[in-house]
């Protein structure tokens, strides 16, 4: 089902505001994390914030997620004030590993293609 225009607009605004709010945090390990995407629930009560895991190991991911969870009320207040909203979605931070999975699948498909090429040739 297609998203409503209002929901898309909120997501677009949050994609800009959340990185601004995160960059305002004092912890250098957190304030440089790129935000890939923001997806709001249909009622705009919750929003999944997808972060880029490119230069982060598993231990740092854990650290970043726990500290972002602690700072989520600051980030929500920042967004409310910036847009003049009465309320803001509750943020759930996640690392987006879909690109890594896609790359792994591409490698597997290339291996299969080579194997099939050898079998045919």
C-alpha atoms as one frame of an Amber mdcrd trajectory, in Angstrom:
protein
   0.000   0.000   0.000   1.276   3.460  -0.842   2.249   5.832   1.903   0.252
   8.989   2.362   1.775  12.302   1.311   1.734  13.508   4.926   3.622  10.440
   6.103   6.204  10.838   3.331   6.624  14.502   4.247   7.184  13.667   7.930
   9.746  11.015   6.989  11.535  13.461   4.708  11.690  16.131   7.415  12.925
  13.593   9.963  15.663  12.423   7.548  17.051  15.951   7.772  16.372  16.704
  11.443  17.569  13.463  13.054  21.152  13.757  11.700  21.208  17.414  12.816
  20.134  16.386  16.314  22.621  13.509  16.429  25.447  15.801  15.330  24.622
  18.013  18.324  25.455  15.219  20.771  28.735  15.496  22.651  29.926  11.925
  22.004  32.152  11.840  18.916  31.517   8.127  18.304  27.828   8.865  17.885
  27.521  12.311  16.348  29.118  11.311  13.018  26.861   8.317  12.299  25.103
   8.761   8.938  21.339   8.250   8.838  20.311   6.232   5.783  16.550   6.326
   6.127  13.640   7.055   8.447  10.405   5.074   8.249   7.405   6.159  10.293
   4.598   3.907  11.386   1.213   4.620   9.891   0.010   6.596  12.906   3.350
   8.420  13.209   3.789   7.212  16.784   6.987   5.310  16.037   9.824   5.783
  13.577  12.614   3.410  12.647  15.850   5.299  12.055  18.254   3.293   9.909
  21.946   3.984  10.411  24.907   3.230   8.151  27.050   0.377   9.564  29.910
   0.937   7.074  32.710   1.896   9.468  31.385   0.324  12.661  32.123  -3.069
  14.199  29.665  -5.118  16.276  30.909  -3.785  19.615  30.622  -0.169  18.464
  27.131  -0.871  17.090  26.026  -1.995  20.546  27.562   1.107  22.152  25.992
   3.461  19.611  22.523   1.905  19.865  22.467   2.037  23.679  23.627   5.659
  23.749  21.212   6.730  21.017  18.406   5.082  22.973  19.407   7.181  25.990
  19.565  10.328  23.825  16.305   9.664  21.972  14.278  12.085  24.119  16.798
  14.845  23.293  16.510  14.011  19.582  12.703  13.926  19.763  12.619  17.315
  21.527  14.996  18.748  18.925  12.665  17.634  16.129   9.561  18.942  17.914
  11.127  22.357  18.460  12.551  22.615  14.957   9.194  21.913  13.310   6.861
  23.299  15.971   5.204  19.920  16.393   3.108  18.996  19.405   4.543  15.479
  19.426   7.230  13.546  17.642   7.445   9.837  16.798   9.323   7.636  19.230
  12.610   6.720  17.587  13.927   3.170  17.258  17.511   3.133  16.014  18.737
   0.234  13.877  21.734  -0.444  11.698  20.804  -1.189   8.082  22.745  -4.236
   6.918  20.686  -4.729   3.749  23.439  -3.368   1.477  25.931  -5.870   2.908
  23.443  -8.693   2.342  22.831  -7.487  -1.217  26.568  -7.479  -1.924  26.912
 -11.000  -0.507  24.063 -12.186  -2.725  25.688 -10.592  -5.773  28.923 -12.463
  -5.015  27.002 -15.735  -4.663  25.172 -15.188  -7.957  28.496 -14.532  -9.715
  29.924 -17.772  -8.274  26.859 -19.690  -9.462  27.157 -18.099 -12.900  30.838
 -19.134 -13.131  30.028 -22.681 -12.006  27.237 -22.978 -14.551  29.570 -21.585
 -17.219  32.163 -24.256 -16.399  29.536 -27.015 -16.436  28.208 -25.912 -19.850
  31.625 -25.311 -21.403
